[in-house]
Amino acid sequence: MPELPSAQGRSRRKSRNRSPAQKWVGRLELLGGVLICLLTAATPWLFGTTEAWSVALMNYGSYAAGAIMLAAALLNRLTRLEDPPETSRADRLAKYAFLAVNLLLLAFCLVAYFNARATFSIEDRTFDYREYISWLPTTYDAGLTLDLFFTLLACFAAFWSGRYWLMRGWDRALNSRSGGALATALSNHRLVAFLWVICLNGLLLSAQGILQRLSGTPELLWLRMSYAEVSISCFGPFSYRGNAAEFLNLIWPAALGFWWALSRERRRTEAAGRLLTDGPEMMLIPAAVVILAGTIVSASRGGVAVGIALLFAVGVLFAFQRRVSKMTRVSGLILLAAVLGFLTFTGWEDLARRLKEDPIQDMNGRVEIYENARQIAADFPIYGTGPGSFRSVYHLYREDATQVWHGFLHDDWLETRVTFGWVGFALVLLQLALLAAWAAAKGRGPAHYVTSVCLGLSLAGCLAHAKYDFPLQTYSILYTFVMLAAILTTISPERR
């Protein structure tokens, strides 16, 4: 009986039979995929991407990834190499509606820039006023509005190029000999690789931050002095401990959802009789615990509060799953309690001191900022003061010169309403609603709904942080939020 060709042999013949156009599409997708993974891994390590040089680096990298994926998509379309698989009508409607709102937000910023009411000089602390059209979006700081436009454009490029790359991986999974009706989201090797990059990167960042805090140094990554020059104020590469906790709370629920998906896939393909398998996915459980512990050691009160709320939500989600033995549940609780107990002990002293010394009633001066900001919102209700212009306008609304001139409102929801007005704020809310609807749509790679819910909890936790802090004003957190959203829109939640 003739020996059947191996999968490797089939892959080699298929590679030899590909046309030059197909090979170029493959090369472009490989280059773009590597760049997307590098950018996603690098952004928190660039000191949170909070400085002009790191923001510019991430922007240019995202534009390059977008250009590469656009070239691959156009080449694939023009040469009609491969037709994308059919998706559901709901998926297509949500996709095009989400794209339309993306473009409207970018257009809002661009119109505000060209219709600027003023530019602001931070050196002279003066406004240079211009003529403008009152019924169009405008801004009091054209420079900051343009900076925000470029950042949002980079996030736009990152989201759509990342999603295209992941969806092309799903296309290939369906077209492969092992795909078809039995294919799941984890048949997409690009999705699996990308999630490993995100989870392991979060593990490394949390471990480094914990060791840095235990060493007592105020230097970020042991390389450069932090902004406040105090060890308890920084964590890992972030000068602000709150941003570090917000970033980590984005990662660990996604890691648990990824572990759940990999474990179920191993049971399905290898007919394993238990949920906890001995595959590499087991590494994700201690990874998630260490990442969560990092939020506690960071001594961020908001980070701990959101982390505990997310832990409770994930625990309830897992508790109601079938085919999970009591031993598995007890073992998971023991492991979680042991690791968290040790790491909480190492960081509890700093957190307890903050809870005792810092008054929580005025939320570290946030109440004063909120009162002033509400007055700004009342004066500019429709289009706001202009995208990104908060720090240039805020000083005008201080009751006296002794109040601090803040650059961030510490409430991204209110700051968006202040700077974008009700019109722009409505677009942002519509964008989030469309993202939720799109994530729930069918027609993409099927994944157990627990995985989708965990990814959704990661995003929801960040949005909760945004009520009392500025995670979405921090490039690395916003970028990671966008990439997790891209992942969420490439899988469809199912009970399987």
PyMOL commands that set and color helices and strands:
alter all, ss='L'
color gray80, all
select helices_A, chain A and resi 7-17+20-42+52-78+89-114+142-175+180-182+185-187+189-215+231-233+241-270+280-297+301-319+326-357+366-379+390-397+412-440+449-465+471-473+475-488
alter helices_A, ss='H'
color red, helices_A
select strands_A, chain A and resi 118-121+126-129+219-220+224-225+445-448+491-494
alter strands_A, ss='S'
color yellow, strands_A
deselect
rebuild
show_as cartoon
